[in-house]
Structures are given as C-alpha cells and as structure tokens.
Amino acid sequence: MNRPRPLLSLAKSLYSVHHSFLRSISYTSPLCLQTLDPDPSPAAAPRTLTELRRRLESESPKLSDFVYSVEVGTKKKPLPKPKWMQSTIPGGAKYAAIKAKLRELNLHTVCEEAKCPNLGECWSGGETGTATATIMILGDTCTRGCRFCNVKTAAHPPAPDPNEPSNVAHAIASWGLDYVVITSVDRDDLPDQGSSHFAETIQKLKILKPNILIEALVPDFRGDSLFVEKVAKSGLDVFAHNIETVEELQRWVRDHRANFKQSIDVLKMAKEYAPAGTLTKTSIMLGCGETFEQVVSTMEKVRVAGVDVITFGQYMRPSKRHMPVSEYITPEAFEKYRVIGIDMGFRYVASGPMVRSSYKAGEYYIKSMIEADRANVASAAYL
C-alpha cells in the first residue's frame, strides 16, 4: 500500500514543474519582455512551505510581462472646437416649409444626414437670397464605408423607390429654389450604379422647372464611362464629384473601392461628355492630416483635369467611431488656398471652415457664372 507523499515533497515537485514552464515560455512567447536566464545557476530548493511561497511569488510572471511595452494606441481628447467653427441654429419660414415637405414625401437630404452647419442659411436663402437644398436620392443607405461619413452602410441596401424621381422633381419644383444639389449614396449593388435613377430625376425636374439650376453631386460609378456619360448628358448644369482629400490620404479617408485616379478620370469624362457650358466641380476636406504641399499638388492635378470649381472646408468628426480631426485649419489658411486656386485658373474657389461641397454662398456665384456664360453665348449667336 502506497503511503501519501509528504506535503513538502509534493510542493517541491510542483515548484519544479512551475520553473520548467517559466523557462519554456521565455523561449516561445514573443510577447514576454522579462525572460529567464536560459542557463541559470542552480538554486537551492526551498526547505519550508513559507520559503516556497516566497520563491513562487518572486518568480511568477505578471500580466504586464506578456504585453508590449510600447503604446499601440492612445486615448487623446478631441481637439477643442475654435470660435470660428460656431454656427447659428437653423430656422425661418422657408426652412420649416422645406423640412415639412421632406417628411411628407419621405425624402432625404445630405444637409440633415451630415448635420451640416449651414443648413438653416441654405434653406432660408440667407444674405444672397439664393435658397438651396441638397437632396439625397437612391435611399439613405450606402454600400461603402468612408471613415469620415455618417451615412448608414450595408452591403445590400433596400431597392430604390421607383417613384422617387417623380417625388423629388415635384417637391423641388414646389419649393421655389433657385439652385438644387442632387446627390446620392453609393450603390455598388445596382447594375448601373444608380446612374439611370440619377438621370431620370434630373430630366423630370427640368421638365417641371426649366430655369432651375441643377448640380449633380455623383459617386464615382466605379469609373464606368457609360454611367458617367448618362448623367453628364441628362440636363444638369454642374457635374460634381468629390475627391474628398489629398492624393496621399485617399486610402486612409475613403472606402477602398474609391481612389484618386478613378475620381480624376470621372471628372475628365464629365467634361468630355457634358454639353458645352456645363461646369465641373470637386471638393476637399481639410484637417485630415494633409500637408500644405500635398494640398497644392492635388489642386494642380485637379486643375489639369479641367475642373472649373473647387471648394475647401473643415473636416468635422461625426462621431467617436469616425476618424478624428487632425487639425482645425485657420480662416487665414483657407484664404491662402482660395488665392492659390484662383491663380491656378479655377473659375471659382469657395474656401472656409464652414464651407461644404454643397455650399449656398458658392452656389450663388456659380449661378451668376452660368447665367453670364449663357448670356455671352446668346449674344454671340445673335451677332
């Protein structure tokens, strides 16, 4: 009959196993910062339980021994919003009327989805008297997930509403707007990327209100020339497609299916396919981590693509799950980019902290440019 081993003898055996385990993980774990000497000098075995406990406590690894000492991420406090980023609360009779009509027809606007700071000013007409709105078609769910955008995303959004082109056209025609921006989510799930829906909406609105100026702020349609051509020839006045950020930050800011070259190609194709006198436009967010040199270089490439109008605005983080604001650009820096853009040959540059791609004040000047161009064409034809 085997007698039970003495308690101290059992403890010594456990210590031996424990010591062997520590030596093994020191060789195999790349995360261990404090390893045992691979050839330690022999140490006397503990003689008492108290001595054993002390030895185990001194040699047992802690959680901190199994993690990198370098900081892989920091919880930085958001940058404080400077005084020049303050905006007024939206309101006014025209603002209320537009909002009520949107709810009635179940229409969506980027103004609301993106919580644009200029919403009240644009919808009410502001100082210029040019009331504008940005209508979002093809639903409220995007197939892409850009790191700056607050619009809902899904691989397979609901099918587009076939009545939407008519609803949008009738709603806009009843608002008394001078200038409207029609944009959309990306619809990579649709065979034509939503281009037919876009063209139909523009055409129906022009039938109801021929004098309204329409800017189509379109996705890249994956660079398909047939889809770009369909929208460019639909009767719009301004073909807009945003490159969003400088060339170097495209992968960091935008969805992986978007890229700088593809966007530049879309703008080039639009200039080629659209009727003479149609303006092309793009926008860049600042404060994403770009440098001055990168901004200027990107502007040069955009201008070579024949783009007429460019806008610059401050990136604002929609929520904590979106990329943080790298920097708040000063009004003086925005003005510098505006001057550089004019010197490069852009016909109009809107640049300021509160400027967005669909910007009321900018649309007032674009409206004036289009009207002047048409007057010159009519005058030349008369002569």
Residue pairs with C-beta under 8 A, 6 or more apart in sequence:
7 49
8 48
8 49
8 52
11 46
11 49
11 52
12 45
12 46
12 52
15 45
15 46
15 52
15 55
15 56
18 56
18 59
18 60
19 59
22 36
22 59
22 61
23 36
23 38
25 32
25 61
26 32
26 35
26 36
26 38
27 35
27 38
29 66
31 66
31 67
31 68
32 61
32 65
32 66
33 65
33 68
33 69
34 61
34 65
46 52
46 54
46 55
76 324
78 317
78 324
78 325
79 324
79 325
79 327
79 328
81 328
82 328
84 330
84 331
84 353
85 117
85 314
85 316
85 328
85 353
85 354
87 117
87 118
87 354
88 120
88 121
89 120
90 119
90 120
90 121
90 123
90 124
91 120
91 124
92 120
92 123
92 124
93 124
94 123
94 124
94 125
94 131
94 175
94 176
95 119
95 120
95 123
95 124
97 175
98 123
98 133
98 175
99 123
101 107
101 171
101 174
101 175
102 108
102 109
102 112
102 171
105 167
105 168
105 171
106 167
107 135
107 136
107 164
107 167
107 168
107 171
108 135
108 136
108 137
108 139
108 140
109 133
109 134
109 135
109 136
110 116
110 134
110 135
110 136
110 181
110 183
110 358
111 118
111 119
111 122
111 123
111 133
111 134
111 358
112 119
113 136
113 140
113 150
113 151
114 149
114 150
114 151
114 318
114 356
115 150
115 318
116 122
116 134
116 356
116 358
117 316
117 354
117 356
118 354
118 356
118 359
118 360
121 360
122 131
122 132
122 133
122 134
122 358
122 359
122 360
123 131
123 132
123 133
124 131
125 131
126 360
126 361
128 360
128 361
128 364
130 178
130 179
130 360
130 363
130 364
130 367
131 175
131 176
131 177
131 178
131 179
131 360
132 177
132 178
132 179
132 180
132 181
132 358
132 360
132 363
133 172
133 175
133 177
133 180
133 181
134 180
134 181
134 182
134 183
134 217
134 358
135 168
135 171
135 172
135 180
135 181
135 182
135 183
136 183
136 184
136 185
137 160
137 164
137 165
137 168
137 182
137 183
137 184
137 194
137 197
137 198
137 201
138 160
138 164
138 184
138 185
138 187
138 194
138 197
138 198
139 157
139 158
139 160
139 161
139 185
139 187
140 151
140 152
140 185
141 151
141 152
141 153
141 154
141 157
141 158
141 185
142 149
142 151
142 152
142 153
142 154
142 157
142 185
142 186
142 187
143 153
143 154
143 155
143 156
143 157
143 185
143 186
143 187
143 188
143 189
144 153
144 186
144 188
144 255
144 257
144 258
145 153
145 255
146 244
146 253
146 254
146 255
146 258
147 252
147 253
147 254
147 322
147 323
148 244
148 253
148 285
148 288
148 315
148 317
148 318
148 322
148 323
149 318
149 322
150 318
150 319
150 322
151 185
155 189
156 189
157 185
157 187
157 189
160 187
160 190
160 194
160 197
161 167
164 197
164 201
165 197
165 200
165 201
165 204
166 204
168 182
168 201
168 204
168 205
169 201
169 204
169 205
169 207
169 208
170 208
172 180
172 205
172 209
172 212
173 205
173 208
173 209
173 212
177 212
178 212
178 213
178 367
179 212
179 213
179 215
179 363
179 364
179 366
179 367
180 205
180 212
180 213
180 214
180 215
181 214
181 215
181 216
181 217
181 240
181 358
181 363
182 198
182 201
182 202
182 205
182 214
182 215
182 216
182 217
183 216
183 217
183 218
183 358
184 194
184 197
184 198
184 218
184 219
185 219
186 193
186 219
186 220
186 255
186 257
187 193
187 194
187 219
188 222
188 257
192 227
192 230
193 219
193 221
193 222
193 224
193 227
194 219
194 221
195 221
195 226
195 227
195 228
195 230
195 231
196 230
198 216
198 218
198 230
198 231
198 234
199 230
199 231
199 233
199 234
202 214
202 216
202 231
202 234
202 235
202 236
203 234
203 235
205 212
205 214
206 212
206 214
206 235
213 237
213 238
213 363
213 366
213 367
213 370
214 235
214 236
214 237
214 238
215 236
215 237
215 238
215 239
215 240
215 281
215 358
215 363
215 366
216 231
216 234
216 236
216 238
216 239
216 240
217 240
217 241
217 242
217 357
217 358
218 228
218 231
218 239
218 240
218 241
218 266
219 241
220 241
220 258
220 262
220 263
220 266
221 227
221 228
221 231
221 266
222 257
222 262
223 262
223 265
223 266
225 269
228 266
228 269
228 270
228 273
229 269
229 273
231 239
231 270
232 239
232 269
232 270
232 273
232 274
232 278
233 273
233 274
233 275
236 274
236 278
237 278
237 279
237 370
238 278
238 279
238 280
238 281
238 309
238 366
238 370
239 267
239 270
239 271
239 274
239 278
239 279
239 280
239 281
240 280
240 281
240 282
240 283
240 309
240 357
241 263
241 266
241 267
241 270
241 280
241 281
241 282
242 263
242 282
242 283
242 284
242 357
243 260
243 263
243 264
243 282
243 283
243 284
243 298
243 302
244 250
244 253
244 254
244 258
244 283
244 284
244 285
245 252
245 253
245 254
245 284
245 285
245 288
245 290
246 284
246 288
246 290
246 291
246 294
246 295
246 297
246 298
247 260
247 294
247 297
247 298
247 301
248 290
248 294
249 288
249 289
249 290
249 294
250 258
250 259
250 260
251 259
252 288
252 289
252 323
253 285
253 288
253 323
260 298
263 282
264 301
264 302
264 305
267 280
267 282
267 302
267 305
267 306
267 307
268 305
268 306
270 278
270 280
271 278
271 280
271 305
271 306
271 307
274 280
277 370
277 373
277 374
277 377
279 308
279 309
279 347
279 366
279 369
279 370
280 305
280 306
280 307
280 308
280 309
281 307
281 308
281 309
281 310
281 311
281 357
281 366
282 302
282 307
282 309
282 310
282 311
283 310
283 311
283 312
283 313
283 356
283 357
284 295
284 298
284 310
284 311
284 312
284 313
285 312
285 313
285 314
285 315
286 295
286 312
286 313
286 314
286 315
286 327
286 329
286 333
286 334
286 337
287 314
287 315
287 325
287 326
287 327
287 328
287 329
288 315
288 323
288 326
289 326
289 327
295 337
296 340
299 310
299 337
299 340
299 341
299 344
299 346
300 344
302 310
303 344
303 345
303 346
307 346
308 346
308 347
308 348
309 346
309 347
309 348
309 349
309 350
309 362
309 366
310 341
310 346
310 349
310 350
311 349
311 350
311 351
311 355
311 356
311 357
311 359
311 362
312 334
312 337
312 338
312 349
312 350
312 351
312 352
312 355
313 351
313 352
313 353
313 354
313 355
313 356
313 357
313 359
314 328
314 329
314 353
314 354
314 355
315 325
316 325
317 323
317 324
317 325
328 353
329 353
331 352
331 353
334 351
334 352
334 353
334 355
335 351
335 352
337 349
337 351
338 349
338 350
338 351
341 349
341 351
342 349
347 369
348 362
348 365
348 366
348 369
350 359
350 361
350 362
350 365
355 361
355 362
